C-alpha cells in the first residue's frame, strides 16, 4: 500500500499504515517515533504485556510538559476512523 498523500504530513502516513495493518486483523498496532534511541526491546515488550493484560483494548501513554495524557483507542474507533 502506497501513501500517495505523503506531502500532507505524518497523519496521512499513519492512516495508510493503520489501514494496511488492519487487513491482517492484528491484536494491536503499536505506533512509536523512530528517534528514541533509549527505547529498547524491553520497553516495547512491557508495552505489549500491558496491552495483553488490559484485554487487548488499548494502552496509550503520553507525557507533555510533565503531565500524563491518556486516551483510549478501540477497534470500533479505528474502524470508524479508517
KEDO-452502 format. One record per atom (N, C-alpha, C, O, CB): residue number from 0; atom name; z, y, x. Coordinates in steps of 0.2 Angstrom, whole numbers. Atoms other than C-alpha are relative to their C-alpha. Glycine has a CB too. Layout:
nr,atom,z,y,x
NUM,CA,Z,Y,X;
...
//
This chain:
nr,atom,z,y,x
0,N,0,-6,4;
0,CA,0,0,0;
0,C,0,6,5;
0,O,4,7,9;
0,CB,6,0,-5;
1,N,1,-6,-4;
1,CA,-5,17,7;
1,C,2,6,-3;
1,O,1,7,-9;
1,CB,-7,1,2;
2,N,-2,-7,3;
2,CA,3,34,4;
2,C,-5,5,1;
2,O,-6,8,6;
2,CB,7,2,3;
3,N,6,-5,-1;
3,CA,-12,45,1;
3,C,3,7,-1;
3,O,0,12,1;
3,CB,-5,-1,-6;
4,N,-3,-6,2;
4,CA,0,59,-4;
4,C,5,2,6;
4,O,10,5,5;
4,CB,4,0,-6;
5,N,-5,-1,-5;
5,CA,9,59,13;
5,C,2,7,2;
5,O,7,9,4;
5,CB,-2,-4,6;
6,N,-1,-7,-2;
6,CA,7,78,16;
6,C,5,3,-5;
6,O,7,9,-3;
6,CB,-7,3,-1;
7,N,-5,-4,5;
7,CA,18,82,1;
7,C,7,-2,2;
7,O,12,2,-1;
7,CB,-1,-3,-7;
8,N,-6,1,-3;
8,CA,33,75,11;
8,C,3,-7,-1;
8,O,0,-11,-3;
8,CB,5,5,-4;
9,N,-4,7,-1;
9,CA,46,61,13;
9,C,1,-3,-7;
9,O,0,-9,-8;
9,CB,7,1,3;
10,N,-1,3,7;
10,CA,49,59,-6;
10,C,-6,-4,-2;
10,O,-5,-10,-5;
10,CB,1,5,-5;
11,N,6,4,1;
11,CA,31,53,-8;
11,C,0,-7,4;
11,O,-2,-12,1;
11,CB,-7,4,1;
12,N,0,7,-4;
12,CA,33,40,6;
12,C,5,-4,-3;
12,O,4,-10,-3;
12,CB,2,2,7;
13,N,-5,4,3;
13,CA,49,34,-2;
13,C,-2,-3,-7;
13,O,-1,-9,-8;
13,CB,7,4,-2;
14,N,2,3,6;
14,CA,41,32,-19;
14,C,-5,-6,1;
14,O,-4,-11,-2;
14,CB,-4,6,-4;
15,N,5,5,-2;
15,CA,27,22,-11;
15,C,4,-6,3;
15,O,2,-12,1;
15,CB,-5,2,5;
16,N,-4,6,-3;
16,CA,39,11,-1;
16,C,4,-4,-5;
16,O,4,-10,-5;
16,CB,5,3,5;
17,N,-4,3,5;
17,CA,51,8,-15;
17,C,-5,-4,-5;
17,O,-3,-10,-7;
17,CB,4,5,-4;
18,N,5,3,5;
18,CA,36,4,-27;
18,C,-3,-7,3;
18,O,-3,-12,-1;
18,CB,-6,4,-2;
19,N,3,6,-4;
19,CA,29,-9,-14;
19,C,6,-5,0;
19,O,4,-11,-1;
19,CB,-3,2,7;
20,N,-5,5,-1;
20,CA,46,-17,-11;
20,C,2,-3,-7;
20,O,3,-9,-7;
20,CB,6,4,3;
21,N,-2,3,7;
21,CA,49,-19,-30;
21,C,-4,-6,-2;
21,O,-3,-10,-6;
21,CB,0,5,-5;
22,N,5,5,2;
22,CA,34,-30,-31;
22,C,3,-7,2;
22,O,1,-12,-1;
22,CB,-7,1,3;
23,N,-3,6,-2;
23,CA,44,-43,-21;
23,C,6,-2,-3;
23,O,9,-7,-2;
23,CB,1,0,8;
24,N,-7,1,4;
24,CA,59,-41,-33;
24,C,6,-2,5;
24,O,9,-7,4;
24,CB,-1,-6,-5;
25,N,-6,1,-4;
25,CA,72,-39,-19;
25,C,6,1,-3;
25,O,7,4,-8;
25,CB,-1,5,6;
26,N,-7,-1,3;
26,CA,90,-40,-22;
26,C,2,8,1;
26,O,6,10,-3;
26,CB,5,-4,4;
27,N,-2,-7,-1;
27,CA,91,-22,-15;
27,C,-5,3,5;
27,O,-9,-1,8;
27,CB,7,1,3;
28,N,4,-4,-4;
28,CA,82,-9,-5;
28,C,5,5,4;
28,O,8,9,1;
28,CB,-6,4,-3;
29,N,-4,-5,-4;
29,CA,90,0,10;
29,C,-4,5,3;
29,O,-10,4,6;
29,CB,4,-4,6;
30,N,4,-6,-2;
30,CA,84,17,14;
30,C,4,4,5;
30,O,10,6,3;
30,CB,-3,5,-5;
31,N,-4,-3,-5;
31,CA,90,25,30;
31,C,-4,4,5;
31,O,-10,3,6;
31,CB,4,-5,5;
32,N,4,-4,-5;
32,CA,85,38,43;
32,C,-1,-4,6;
32,O,3,-8,8;
32,CB,3,7,1;
33,N,2,4,-6;
33,CA,77,32,59;
33,C,4,3,6;
33,O,4,0,11;
33,CB,-7,0,1;
34,N,-3,-4,-6;
34,CA,86,45,70;
34,C,7,-1,0;
34,O,11,4,1;
34,CB,-3,7,0;
35,N,-7,1,0;
35,CA,103,37,70;
35,C,2,-5,5;
35,O,3,-11,4;
35,CB,3,-2,-7;
36,N,-1,5,-5;
36,CA,105,29,87;
36,C,7,-4,1;
36,O,7,-9,4;
36,CB,-1,3,7;
37,N,-7,3,0;
37,CA,124,25,85;
37,C,0,-6,-6;
37,O,5,-9,-5;
37,CB,5,5,-1;
38,N,0,5,5;
38,CA,120,14,70;
38,C,-2,-7,3;
38,O,-8,-7,6;
38,CB,-4,2,-7;
39,N,2,7,-2;
39,CA,120,-5,74;
39,C,-1,-5,-5;
39,O,0,-3,-11;
39,CB,5,-2,5;
40,N,1,5,5;
40,CA,116,-21,65;
40,C,6,-1,-3;
40,O,6,-3,-9;
40,CB,-3,-6,3;
41,N,-7,1,3;
41,CA,135,-22,62;
41,C,0,4,-6;
41,O,3,2,-11;
41,CB,5,1,5;
42,N,0,-5,5;
42,CA,134,-6,52;
42,C,-4,-2,-6;
42,O,-2,-2,-12;
42,CB,-1,7,2;
43,N,5,2,5;
43,CA,119,-12,42;
43,C,3,-6,-4;
43,O,2,-7,-10;
43,CB,-7,-1,3;
44,N,-3,6,3;
44,CA,127,-29,39;
44,C,6,1,-4;
44,O,7,-2,-10;
44,CB,2,-5,5;
45,N,-6,-2,5;
45,CA,143,-21,32;
45,C,-2,3,-6;
45,O,1,2,-11;
45,CB,4,5,4;
46,N,3,-3,6;
46,CA,132,-11,20;
46,C,-2,-5,-5;
46,O,-1,-5,-11;
46,CB,-5,5,2;
47,N,3,6,4;
47,CA,123,-27,14;
47,C,6,-4,-3;
47,O,6,-5,-9;
47,CB,-4,-4,5;
48,N,-6,4,3;
48,CA,140,-36,12;
48,C,3,4,-5;
48,O,5,1,-11;
48,CB,5,-1,6;
49,N,-3,-4,5;
49,CA,147,-21,2;
49,C,-4,0,-6;
49,O,-2,-1,-12;
49,CB,1,7,2;
50,N,5,0,6;
50,CA,131,-21,-9;
50,C,1,-7,-4;
50,O,2,-7,-10;
50,CB,-7,0,3;
51,N,-1,7,3;
51,CA,134,-40,-12;
51,C,6,-1,-4;
51,O,7,-3,-9;
51,CB,-1,-6,5;
52,N,-6,0,4;
52,CA,152,-38,-16;
52,C,1,4,-6;
52,O,5,3,-10;
52,CB,6,2,5;
53,N,0,-4,6;
53,CA,148,-25,-28;
53,C,-4,-3,-6;
53,O,-6,1,-10;
53,CB,-2,7,2;
54,N,5,3,5;
54,CA,137,-37,-38;
54,C,-7,2,1;
54,O,-11,1,-4;
54,CB,3,2,-7;
55,N,7,-2,-1;
55,CA,121,-30,-31;
55,C,-2,5,-4;
55,O,-8,6,-5;
55,CB,-4,-6,-1;
56,N,2,-5,5;
56,CA,121,-15,-42;
56,C,-2,6,4;
56,O,-7,10,3;
56,CB,5,2,-5;
57,N,2,-6,-4;
57,CA,122,-1,-29;
57,C,6,1,5;
57,O,11,-1,5;
57,CB,0,6,-5;
58,N,-4,-3,-5;
58,CA,130,6,-13;
58,C,-3,6,2;
58,O,-8,5,6;
58,CB,2,-6,5;
59,N,3,-7,-3;
59,CA,127,24,-9;
59,C,6,4,3;
59,O,11,5,-1;
59,CB,-4,4,-6;
60,N,-5,-4,-3;
60,CA,137,34,3;
60,C,-3,5,4;
60,O,-7,3,9;
60,CB,5,-5,4;
61,N,2,-6,-4;
61,CA,133,51,10;
61,C,5,5,1;
61,O,10,5,-3;
61,CB,-7,3,-4;
62,N,-5,-5,-2;
62,CA,143,64,18;
62,C,-4,7,1;
62,O,-8,7,5;
62,CB,4,-2,6;
63,N,2,-7,-2;
63,CA,139,83,18;
63,C,5,5,1;
63,O,10,5,-4;
63,CB,-5,2,-6;
64,N,-6,-5,-2;
64,CA,150,96,26;
64,C,7,-3,-1;
64,O,11,0,-3;
64,CB,-1,6,-4;
65,N,-7,3,0;
65,CA,164,83,27;
65,C,2,-3,-7;
65,O,7,-6,-7;
65,CB,5,4,2;
66,N,-1,2,7;
66,CA,163,79,8;
66,C,-4,-6,-1;
66,O,-10,-6,0;
66,CB,-1,6,-5;
67,N,4,6,2;
67,CA,158,62,2;
67,C,-4,1,-6;
67,O,-1,5,-11;
67,CB,5,-6,-1;
68,N,4,-1,6;
68,CA,144,62,-11;
68,C,-2,-8,-2;
68,O,-5,-11,2;
68,CB,-7,4,2;
69,N,2,7,2;
69,CA,142,46,-21;
69,C,-4,1,-7;
69,O,-3,5,-11;
69,CB,7,-4,-2;
70,N,4,0,7;
70,CA,130,42,-35;
70,C,-3,-7,0;
70,O,-3,-11,5;
70,CB,-6,5,0;
71,N,2,7,1;
71,CA,123,26,-42;
71,C,-8,0,-2;
71,O,-11,4,-5;
71,CB,4,-3,-7;
72,N,7,1,1;
72,CA,106,19,-42;
72,C,-1,-7,-3;
72,O,1,-12,1;
72,CB,-5,1,6;
73,N,1,6,3;
73,CA,102,4,-53;
73,C,-7,-2,0;
73,O,-12,2,0;
73,CB,3,-1,-7;
74,N,6,2,1;
74,CA,87,-7,-56;
74,C,-4,4,-6;
74,O,-10,5,-5;
74,CB,-1,-8,-1;
75,N,3,-4,6;
75,CA,84,2,-73;
75,C,-2,7,3;
75,O,-7,9,1;
75,CB,5,0,-5;
76,N,1,-7,-2;
76,CA,85,19,-64;
76,C,-6,0,4;
76,O,-11,4,3;
76,CB,6,3,4;
77,N,6,1,-4;
77,CA,72,13,-51;
77,C,-6,-1,-4;
77,O,-11,2,-3;
77,CB,1,-5,5;
78,N,6,1,4;
78,CA,61,6,-64;
78,C,-3,6,-4;
78,O,-9,7,-5;
78,CB,2,-6,-5;
79,N,2,-6,4;
79,CA,61,22,-74;
79,C,-4,5,5;
79,O,-8,9,3;
79,CB,5,3,-4;
80,N,2,-5,-5;
80,CA,58,32,-58;
80,C,-7,-1,3;
80,O,-11,3,5;
80,CB,5,1,5;
81,N,7,2,-3;
81,CA,43,22,-52;
81,C,-4,-4,-4;
81,O,-9,-6,-3;
81,CB,2,-4,7;
//
